[in-house]
Structures are given as structure tokens and as C-alpha cells.
Amino acid sequence: MAYPACHNALDKGTVPKTGHTHYTVRQAAQDWLADGLDGRSPKTIKKNQNVLEPILKVIGARKLREPTAADVRQALATMAARYSSAAVTMGHLALKRAIRHAESNDLVSRNVAALVDTPKGQNGRPSKSLTLDQAIAVIAAARTLPVMKLHSGLKDVRRPATLMYAYSVLSLLSGVRTEEARALHWQHVDLDGDPAVRPPVPPHVAVWRSVRLHGETKTEKSRRTLGLPRMAVEALRGLLDTQADERLLAGERWQETGLVFTTHLGTALDAGNVRKMFKRVCTAAGIGDGWTPRELRTSFVSLMSHHGVSIEEIARLVGHASTRTTEVVYPSLSNSLETQE
């Protein structure tokens, strides 16, 4: 490299490391995904890979030192034309972190992604909340639905109605997250309580785990103990009996995980299993299949608010670190509280 050109490159902070002259933006992203997310779950790594791909389609083939802030801005604008604001924000953050990882390895001297503001993307799918009538319809449908036969290709091809009835009732009446419900163990469920002590201890669940990496809940305050209403107790008792029958039917194939919500062989349900079963429940309830299991939690928050429960108590029940989190995650809640005032 001629001296003037080298000097100019130094000014721009773009001198390539020896042996990496042709190192591309895509290679930097791949290296970060492989080595820069140590300790993160495969799901987190895949999510980052997915949000990076629309950006890499635009600038991934470019040498890492070549893109300007304008190039990054254009790549993000291209993504913003098709993806939600949340996805664009995640993609931009992943790109900045990938280039920072390359910086730490002396592969580039300037992070152009950090010089660009994140553009606004498309409006994402808003969370919905069941009305009281819809919630009653969902519970009734889940309770009376015949044995569910899932589409071929899924490991679990036959599920009893008691499974989604208990899942729906617990989620709707306690506000647990879907990843908390799927990680719930029977040892953390007390269906009897202790009425003899003073004050009496009601039936309850201890929400201490989730399906997140290492079984951790989302935040420290997400670890909470929740009282169970009678309907939830009865639903869980029914599921306990059904699970005992399935254990006998499976014989040696049964895997003793101690989980409350399982496949017909005792293993953990994945999110896809639950979504498909819940869609069938919603269709049977006459509200359409455009609902997701997480909206049982949003419905819990909405119903609590409409019945005059304070935002402080709602935040405690759903395991939020503060009432501010509750207001941000559920913006309709603020409007509801203002209406009540």
C-alpha cells in the first residue's frame, strides 16, 4: 500500500489486519455468532442470526473495512421496509456487536454501525387480550375438547383435553409466562395448602424456573409464589390423574421429568406443541385461531385491571421488576387505569 493511501486508511480507521484483507461483514457476523455469544442458548444465537440476515443480504459480501455509515443506513432502511421496529432494533444491535467483536480482534478499527440511528420499522403484531366472555369460552372449549390429534411430524400425536384445560386455566388465572408454565414441576405445586396454620396457606405454585438457559426466570422478581383459585386446583388435579394414566400406558418409554405439562412420554412440551393445541382450543371456542398462548397472560393483566386491581399488585403477580415495566409492556393498562380514575 502506498504511503498516502495507507495514511488515508489510518485516518478512516480501516487498515485490515494481515491475512484478513478480504474479511467480509458476513464473516464478521458468523464469527461473532460462533464465538461472541458464549453461554447464550441456541435459541438466542438463532434469533440473532435471523435478525442479521436481512442486513447481510445487503452488505454481507462487502469487505468489513469498506461499508460507510451511509451503507449501513441503507441496509437498515431496506430491512425496515419489511420488518417490525423491534426486529430492526435487534438487527442493528446485533450488527454493532458483531463489528465490535471484530474490533476486539483487530480486524477493523471503526464500528460504522455505531454511527447510525436505528430507523423505525413496520408495526408489529400487537398483543391482544381476551374479553371476559372470550376467556370463559376458551376455558369451556379446553375442558370439553376431545382428545387432540396433532399434525404428523410432531413427536406428540395425541393429547387429552385435561392438558390444555389445565394450561389455559393456570395461565389465565395466575398470569404465568408461557416459558414458566412449560418449566413448572409438580414439586413446586401445592394443591392442598395448609388451612390449619394461622394465617392459612392456600394452594399455590412456586414460579422459580423457566425454559430459559439454565432454567432461570426472566428477572429476579419473576421468582414468585402465586395462590391458586379453586378452578386451577381442580384443573391441575385432573391433569395429575391423566398424567398417571399416560405414565402407565407409556410403560418403560415414560421419562420421569417431574414436569406438570408434558408430552405423552413425559418429556417437556416445546412452544410449537403448545401453540398448535391452543389454536385448536381457540377455534373451538369460536374466537378464531389468531391467538397465541402468551396472550393468556396479557388477558390476565387486562382482566385484573378492569376489575380494579392496582398496578402495583398486577406488577407483583406477573413478576415485573417495577410498575413501569408493566406499563411499558402493557400500554393498554395505563389507559385502563386512567379511565378508572
Contacts in CASP RR format, 6 or more apart in sequence:
PFRMAT RR
TARGET T0000
AUTHOR 0000-0000-0000
METHOD contacts of the structure
MODEL  1
MAYPACHNALDKGTVPKTGHTHYTVRQAAQDWLADGLDGRSPKTIKKNQN
VLEPILKVIGARKLREPTAADVRQALATMAARYSSAAVTMGHLALKRAIR
HAESNDLVSRNVAALVDTPKGQNGRPSKSLTLDQAIAVIAAARTLPVMKL
HSGLKDVRRPATLMYAYSVLSLLSGVRTEEARALHWQHVDLDGDPAVRPP
VPPHVAVWRSVRLHGETKTEKSRRTLGLPRMAVEALRGLLDTQADERLLA
GERWQETGLVFTTHLGTALDAGNVRKMFKRVCTAAGIGDGWTPRELRTSF
VSLMSHHGVSIEEIARLVGHASTRTTEVVYPSLSNSLETQE
1 9 0 8 1.000
6 15 0 8 1.000
9 15 0 8 1.000
9 65 0 8 1.000
12 110 0 8 1.000
13 65 0 8 1.000
13 108 0 8 1.000
13 109 0 8 1.000
13 110 0 8 1.000
14 65 0 8 1.000
14 66 0 8 1.000
14 108 0 8 1.000
14 109 0 8 1.000
14 110 0 8 1.000
15 65 0 8 1.000
15 109 0 8 1.000
16 23 0 8 1.000
16 63 0 8 1.000
16 64 0 8 1.000
16 65 0 8 1.000
16 107 0 8 1.000
16 108 0 8 1.000
17 23 0 8 1.000
17 105 0 8 1.000
17 106 0 8 1.000
17 107 0 8 1.000
20 107 0 8 1.000
21 63 0 8 1.000
22 63 0 8 1.000
23 63 0 8 1.000
23 64 0 8 1.000
23 102 0 8 1.000
23 107 0 8 1.000
24 60 0 8 1.000
24 61 0 8 1.000
24 62 0 8 1.000
24 63 0 8 1.000
24 64 0 8 1.000
25 56 0 8 1.000
25 59 0 8 1.000
25 60 0 8 1.000
25 61 0 8 1.000
25 62 0 8 1.000
25 63 0 8 1.000
25 64 0 8 1.000
25 67 0 8 1.000
25 99 0 8 1.000
26 56 0 8 1.000
26 60 0 8 1.000
26 61 0 8 1.000
27 64 0 8 1.000
28 64 0 8 1.000
28 98 0 8 1.000
28 99 0 8 1.000
28 101 0 8 1.000
28 102 0 8 1.000
28 107 0 8 1.000
28 108 0 8 1.000
29 52 0 8 1.000
29 56 0 8 1.000
29 60 0 8 1.000
29 94 0 8 1.000
29 95 0 8 1.000
29 98 0 8 1.000
31 98 0 8 1.000
31 101 0 8 1.000
31 102 0 8 1.000
31 105 0 8 1.000
32 94 0 8 1.000
32 97 0 8 1.000
32 98 0 8 1.000
32 101 0 8 1.000
32 102 0 8 1.000
33 45 0 8 1.000
33 48 0 8 1.000
33 49 0 8 1.000
33 52 0 8 1.000
33 98 0 8 1.000
35 101 0 8 1.000
36 101 0 8 1.000
37 44 0 8 1.000
37 45 0 8 1.000
37 48 0 8 1.000
39 213 0 8 1.000
40 213 0 8 1.000
41 212 0 8 1.000
41 213 0 8 1.000
44 213 0 8 1.000
47 90 0 8 1.000
48 90 0 8 1.000
48 91 0 8 1.000
48 94 0 8 1.000
51 87 0 8 1.000
51 90 0 8 1.000
51 91 0 8 1.000
51 94 0 8 1.000
52 91 0 8 1.000
52 94 0 8 1.000
52 95 0 8 1.000
52 98 0 8 1.000
54 78 0 8 1.000
54 79 0 8 1.000
54 82 0 8 1.000
54 83 0 8 1.000
54 91 0 8 1.000
55 75 0 8 1.000
55 76 0 8 1.000
55 79 0 8 1.000
55 91 0 8 1.000
55 92 0 8 1.000
55 95 0 8 1.000
58 74 0 8 1.000
58 75 0 8 1.000
58 78 0 8 1.000
58 79 0 8 1.000
59 67 0 8 1.000
59 71 0 8 1.000
59 72 0 8 1.000
59 75 0 8 1.000
62 71 0 8 1.000
64 99 0 8 1.000
64 102 0 8 1.000
64 107 0 8 1.000
64 108 0 8 1.000
65 108 0 8 1.000
67 112 0 8 1.000
68 112 0 8 1.000
69 112 0 8 1.000
69 115 0 8 1.000
69 116 0 8 1.000
71 112 0 8 1.000
72 95 0 8 1.000
72 112 0 8 1.000
72 113 0 8 1.000
72 115 0 8 1.000
72 116 0 8 1.000
73 116 0 8 1.000
73 119 0 8 1.000
76 88 0 8 1.000
76 92 0 8 1.000
76 116 0 8 1.000
76 118 0 8 1.000
76 119 0 8 1.000
77 119 0 8 1.000
79 87 0 8 1.000
79 88 0 8 1.000
79 91 0 8 1.000
79 121 0 8 1.000
80 88 0 8 1.000
80 119 0 8 1.000
80 120 0 8 1.000
80 121 0 8 1.000
80 122 0 8 1.000
81 121 0 8 1.000
81 122 0 8 1.000
82 122 0 8 1.000
83 121 0 8 1.000
83 122 0 8 1.000
84 121 0 8 1.000
84 122 0 8 1.000
84 123 0 8 1.000
84 124 0 8 1.000
84 125 0 8 1.000
85 120 0 8 1.000
85 121 0 8 1.000
85 122 0 8 1.000
85 123 0 8 1.000
85 124 0 8 1.000
86 124 0 8 1.000
87 121 0 8 1.000
88 118 0 8 1.000
88 119 0 8 1.000
88 120 0 8 1.000
88 121 0 8 1.000
89 118 0 8 1.000
92 113 0 8 1.000
92 116 0 8 1.000
92 118 0 8 1.000
95 113 0 8 1.000
96 111 0 8 1.000
96 113 0 8 1.000
96 114 0 8 1.000
99 108 0 8 1.000
99 111 0 8 1.000
99 112 0 8 1.000
99 113 0 8 1.000
99 114 0 8 1.000
100 111 0 8 1.000
100 114 0 8 1.000
102 108 0 8 1.000
103 109 0 8 1.000
103 110 0 8 1.000
103 111 0 8 1.000
127 294 0 8 1.000
127 295 0 8 1.000
127 298 0 8 1.000
127 330 0 8 1.000
128 291 0 8 1.000
128 295 0 8 1.000
128 298 0 8 1.000
129 295 0 8 1.000
129 298 0 8 1.000
129 299 0 8 1.000
129 301 0 8 1.000
129 302 0 8 1.000
129 303 0 8 1.000
129 332 0 8 1.000
130 138 0 8 1.000
130 172 0 8 1.000
130 287 0 8 1.000
130 291 0 8 1.000
130 295 0 8 1.000
130 296 0 8 1.000
130 299 0 8 1.000
130 302 0 8 1.000
130 303 0 8 1.000
132 303 0 8 1.000
134 285 0 8 1.000
134 287 0 8 1.000
135 172 0 8 1.000
135 299 0 8 1.000
135 303 0 8 1.000
137 285 0 8 1.000
137 286 0 8 1.000
137 287 0 8 1.000
138 168 0 8 1.000
138 172 0 8 1.000
138 281 0 8 1.000
138 282 0 8 1.000
138 285 0 8 1.000
138 287 0 8 1.000
139 165 0 8 1.000
139 168 0 8 1.000
139 169 0 8 1.000
139 172 0 8 1.000
139 231 0 8 1.000
140 285 0 8 1.000
141 281 0 8 1.000
141 282 0 8 1.000
141 284 0 8 1.000
141 285 0 8 1.000
141 286 0 8 1.000
142 161 0 8 1.000
142 164 0 8 1.000
142 165 0 8 1.000
142 167 0 8 1.000
142 168 0 8 1.000
142 169 0 8 1.000
142 281 0 8 1.000
142 285 0 8 1.000
143 161 0 8 1.000
143 165 0 8 1.000
144 161 0 8 1.000
145 161 0 8 1.000
145 164 0 8 1.000
145 280 0 8 1.000
145 281 0 8 1.000
145 284 0 8 1.000
146 161 0 8 1.000
147 158 0 8 1.000
147 159 0 8 1.000
147 160 0 8 1.000
147 161 0 8 1.000
148 158 0 8 1.000
148 159 0 8 1.000
148 160 0 8 1.000
148 161 0 8 1.000
148 163 0 8 1.000
148 164 0 8 1.000
148 277 0 8 1.000
148 280 0 8 1.000
149 157 0 8 1.000
149 158 0 8 1.000
150 156 0 8 1.000
150 157 0 8 1.000
150 158 0 8 1.000
150 159 0 8 1.000
150 273 0 8 1.000
150 276 0 8 1.000
150 277 0 8 1.000
151 276 0 8 1.000
154 272 0 8 1.000
154 273 0 8 1.000
154 276 0 8 1.000
155 263 0 8 1.000
155 265 0 8 1.000
155 267 0 8 1.000
156 263 0 8 1.000
156 264 0 8 1.000
156 269 0 8 1.000
156 273 0 8 1.000
157 264 0 8 1.000
158 264 0 8 1.000
159 264 0 8 1.000
159 277 0 8 1.000
160 242 0 8 1.000
160 246 0 8 1.000
162 235 0 8 1.000
162 238 0 8 1.000
162 239 0 8 1.000
162 241 0 8 1.000
162 242 0 8 1.000
163 239 0 8 1.000
163 242 0 8 1.000
163 261 0 8 1.000
163 277 0 8 1.000
164 277 0 8 1.000
164 278 0 8 1.000
164 281 0 8 1.000
165 235 0 8 1.000
165 239 0 8 1.000
166 232 0 8 1.000
166 235 0 8 1.000
166 236 0 8 1.000
166 238 0 8 1.000
166 239 0 8 1.000
166 260 0 8 1.000
166 261 0 8 1.000
167 181 0 8 1.000
167 261 0 8 1.000
167 274 0 8 1.000
167 278 0 8 1.000
167 293 0 8 1.000
168 278 0 8 1.000
168 281 0 8 1.000
168 296 0 8 1.000
169 231 0 8 1.000
169 232 0 8 1.000
169 235 0 8 1.000
170 176 0 8 1.000
170 181 0 8 1.000
170 205 0 8 1.000
170 228 0 8 1.000
170 232 0 8 1.000
170 235 0 8 1.000
170 236 0 8 1.000
171 178 0 8 1.000
171 181 0 8 1.000
171 293 0 8 1.000
171 296 0 8 1.000
171 297 0 8 1.000
171 300 0 8 1.000
172 296 0 8 1.000
172 299 0 8 1.000
172 300 0 8 1.000
173 228 0 8 1.000
173 229 0 8 1.000
173 231 0 8 1.000
173 232 0 8 1.000
173 300 0 8 1.000
174 205 0 8 1.000
174 226 0 8 1.000
174 227 0 8 1.000
174 228 0 8 1.000
174 232 0 8 1.000
174 300 0 8 1.000
174 317 0 8 1.000
175 226 0 8 1.000
175 296 0 8 1.000
175 297 0 8 1.000
175 300 0 8 1.000
175 301 0 8 1.000
175 317 0 8 1.000
175 318 0 8 1.000
176 184 0 8 1.000
176 205 0 8 1.000
176 207 0 8 1.000
176 226 0 8 1.000
176 297 0 8 1.000
177 210 0 8 1.000
177 218 0 8 1.000
177 222 0 8 1.000
177 294 0 8 1.000
177 297 0 8 1.000
178 271 0 8 1.000
178 274 0 8 1.000
178 293 0 8 1.000
178 294 0 8 1.000
178 296 0 8 1.000
178 297 0 8 1.000
179 210 0 8 1.000
179 211 0 8 1.000
179 212 0 8 1.000
179 218 0 8 1.000
180 207 0 8 1.000
180 209 0 8 1.000
180 210 0 8 1.000
180 217 0 8 1.000
180 222 0 8 1.000
181 260 0 8 1.000
181 261 0 8 1.000
182 210 0 8 1.000
182 211 0 8 1.000
182 259 0 8 1.000
182 261 0 8 1.000
182 268 0 8 1.000
182 269 0 8 1.000
182 270 0 8 1.000
182 271 0 8 1.000
182 274 0 8 1.000
183 209 0 8 1.000
183 210 0 8 1.000
183 211 0 8 1.000
183 215 0 8 1.000
183 259 0 8 1.000
183 268 0 8 1.000
184 205 0 8 1.000
184 207 0 8 1.000
184 209 0 8 1.000
184 259 0 8 1.000
184 260 0 8 1.000
184 261 0 8 1.000
185 209 0 8 1.000
185 258 0 8 1.000
185 259 0 8 1.000
185 260 0 8 1.000
186 240 0 8 1.000
186 258 0 8 1.000
186 259 0 8 1.000
186 260 0 8 1.000
187 258 0 8 1.000
188 205 0 8 1.000
188 206 0 8 1.000
188 207 0 8 1.000
188 208 0 8 1.000
188 209 0 8 1.000
189 205 0 8 1.000
189 206 0 8 1.000
189 236 0 8 1.000
189 260 0 8 1.000
190 201 0 8 1.000
190 203 0 8 1.000
190 204 0 8 1.000
190 205 0 8 1.000
190 206 0 8 1.000
191 203 0 8 1.000
191 228 0 8 1.000
191 233 0 8 1.000
191 236 0 8 1.000
191 237 0 8 1.000
191 240 0 8 1.000
192 203 0 8 1.000
193 200 0 8 1.000
193 201 0 8 1.000
193 202 0 8 1.000
193 203 0 8 1.000
193 204 0 8 1.000
194 200 0 8 1.000
194 201 0 8 1.000
195 201 0 8 1.000
202 227 0 8 1.000
202 228 0 8 1.000
203 227 0 8 1.000
203 228 0 8 1.000
203 232 0 8 1.000
203 233 0 8 1.000
204 225 0 8 1.000
204 226 0 8 1.000
204 227 0 8 1.000
204 228 0 8 1.000
205 225 0 8 1.000
205 226 0 8 1.000
205 227 0 8 1.000
205 228 0 8 1.000
206 224 0 8 1.000
206 225 0 8 1.000
207 217 0 8 1.000
207 222 0 8 1.000
207 223 0 8 1.000
207 224 0 8 1.000
207 225 0 8 1.000
207 226 0 8 1.000
208 217 0 8 1.000
208 223 0 8 1.000
209 215 0 8 1.000
209 216 0 8 1.000
209 217 0 8 1.000
210 216 0 8 1.000
210 217 0 8 1.000
210 218 0 8 1.000
210 222 0 8 1.000
211 268 0 8 1.000
212 218 0 8 1.000
217 223 0 8 1.000
219 319 0 8 1.000
219 320 0 8 1.000
219 321 0 8 1.000
220 321 0 8 1.000
221 316 0 8 1.000
221 319 0 8 1.000
221 320 0 8 1.000
221 321 0 8 1.000
222 319 0 8 1.000
224 316 0 8 1.000
224 317 0 8 1.000
224 319 0 8 1.000
226 317 0 8 1.000
228 236 0 8 1.000
236 260 0 8 1.000
239 260 0 8 1.000
239 261 0 8 1.000
243 262 0 8 1.000
243 266 0 8 1.000
246 254 0 8 1.000
246 262 0 8 1.000
246 264 0 8 1.000
246 266 0 8 1.000
247 254 0 8 1.000
247 266 0 8 1.000
249 264 0 8 1.000
250 264 0 8 1.000
250 265 0 8 1.000
250 266 0 8 1.000
253 265 0 8 1.000
254 265 0 8 1.000
254 266 0 8 1.000
255 265 0 8 1.000
255 266 0 8 1.000
255 267 0 8 1.000
256 266 0 8 1.000
257 266 0 8 1.000
257 267 0 8 1.000
257 268 0 8 1.000
259 266 0 8 1.000
259 267 0 8 1.000
259 268 0 8 1.000
261 268 0 8 1.000
261 269 0 8 1.000
261 274 0 8 1.000
262 268 0 8 1.000
262 269 0 8 1.000
263 269 0 8 1.000
263 273 0 8 1.000
271 293 0 8 1.000
274 293 0 8 1.000
275 292 0 8 1.000
275 293 0 8 1.000
278 291 0 8 1.000
278 292 0 8 1.000
278 293 0 8 1.000
279 289 0 8 1.000
279 290 0 8 1.000
279 291 0 8 1.000
280 289 0 8 1.000
282 288 0 8 1.000
282 289 0 8 1.000
282 290 0 8 1.000
282 291 0 8 1.000
283 289 0 8 1.000
297 318 0 8 1.000
298 330 0 8 1.000
300 317 0 8 1.000
300 318 0 8 1.000
301 314 0 8 1.000
301 318 0 8 1.000
301 326 0 8 1.000
301 330 0 8 1.000
301 333 0 8 1.000
302 330 0 8 1.000
302 332 0 8 1.000
302 333 0 8 1.000
302 336 0 8 1.000
304 313 0 8 1.000
304 314 0 8 1.000
304 317 0 8 1.000
305 311 0 8 1.000
305 314 0 8 1.000
305 333 0 8 1.000
305 336 0 8 1.000
305 337 0 8 1.000
305 340 0 8 1.000
306 336 0 8 1.000
308 340 0 8 1.000
311 323 0 8 1.000
311 326 0 8 1.000
311 327 0 8 1.000
311 333 0 8 1.000
311 337 0 8 1.000
312 323 0 8 1.000
314 326 0 8 1.000
314 333 0 8 1.000
315 322 0 8 1.000
315 323 0 8 1.000
315 325 0 8 1.000
315 326 0 8 1.000
318 326 0 8 1.000
320 326 0 8 1.000
320 329 0 8 1.000
326 333 0 8 1.000
327 333 0 8 1.000
327 334 0 8 1.000
END
